[in-house]
Amino acid sequence: MFTRTRYQYGSLETKERKKGKEAWEFRYYEPDARGERQRRAIMVGTREEYSTESAARKSPIVQAILLRLNAEQPSATGAAHFGAVIARYEQEEMPERYSTKSSYQSYIRNQIRPRWAGTPMSAIKPMAVEDWLKSLALAPKTRSHVRSLMHTIFQCAERWELIDKNPIKLVRVKGGTKRLKTPRVLTPEQFHSLLPFIREPYRTMVLIAGCLGLRVSEIAALKWRDFDFSGLTLLIQRSVVHGRFGDVKTEYSRDCVPLDAALVEVLMLHKARCVPTPEGWLFANPATGRPFHQEEIQKNHLRPAGVEAKIDGDIGWHTFRHSYRSWLDDTGAPLTVQKELMRHASIQTTMNIYGKAMTDSKRQAHSKVVEMVLNGSKTGEKPAISAIGS
């Protein structure tokens, strides 16, 4: 006998809590692993957040649950509001990596949800979205990121069979791949001129950034066990952003990089004076025993050092990564070697054809950059490590 599945609305009640304010509780039925209906309940928010039952029912949590429960109902598809789809995406598909998650939440909270949450999916058209993106007071690249996130959410809606076609495929963002500002690149002489104005342990962090081109999130998360000093290699395997630990940015970022002996000597000097921690962090705040917050170092140390060194423009952590890429060019390193040392998926599409660079070639290119960084010039004598690391 055919049993028709009914559209589920659930119910909302206010609940008194022992601690805190009166809150809304949403109750609904959901099949378990055996297909038997089980009663569920979830807290939606306080009375202060949602003053009426109608407001609580429109909350992202309730909308996401109803969208999932009624996925097979025709009335839940074309008429579904985009806000419900956003809410389900946040619950089921949001990336776990903190920095990515934080950016996506910001785009949803500040741009996407205010404009599109109350719009039925079927009413969102490509040109309307394109005109809206043009109106945002954001850099073209940021508008492109907003467009990409909307595209991803609509892809989920396709998979959930809420729509047939993704309208964002037709949306364009003019200049979305271009930067408004040319990335800041230092000469080796400029880099070297910064060092006297940066105190330890931040100076060693800057030297690692200059010699290896690592992202600051990777530098701050380094542990001594990541280094193989006998084999002269370093494994990059984690990052930290705003005190939250996670994986590296991409699968290509998790890789071994070569260590020049001169850089190892700098690291050994740092190890002798750094704050020891049970976890073995290279750069731990003495007050907390946890890695430093890189934003504060940039604000309080890097930028003032740039002013003291009379270098035009702001100096940030990513300045050193851009500079490292430029210095690799100066060494004449092949693009395949540069791709490996930068741990990029690709510098040019054709680079993947040539495969990985030989380890000796990578080490030679890396050592040339280390020599430039520690000498402060493209040519010169062997670096005076003791002077730099002291």
Secondary structure, 3 states (H helix, E strand, C coil): CCCCCCCCCCEEEEECCCCCCCEEEEEEEEECCCCCEEEEEEEEEECCCCCCHHHHHCCHHHHHHHHHHCCCCHHHCCCCEHHHHHHHHHHHCCCCCHHHHHHHHHHHHHHHHHHHCCCEHHHCCHHHHHHHHHHCCCCHHHHHHHHHHHHHHHHHHHHCCCCCCCHHHHCCCCCCCCCCCCCCCCCHHHHHHHHHHCCCCHHHHHHHHHHHCCCHHHHHCCEHHHEECCCCEEEECCEEECCEEECCCCCCCCEEEECCHHHHHHHHHHHHHCCCCCCCECCECCCCCCECCHHHHHHHHHHHHHHHCCCCCCCCHHHHHHHHHHHHHHHCCCHHHHHHHHCCCCCCHHHHHHCCCCHHHHHHHHHHHHHHHHHCCCCCCCCCHHHHHC
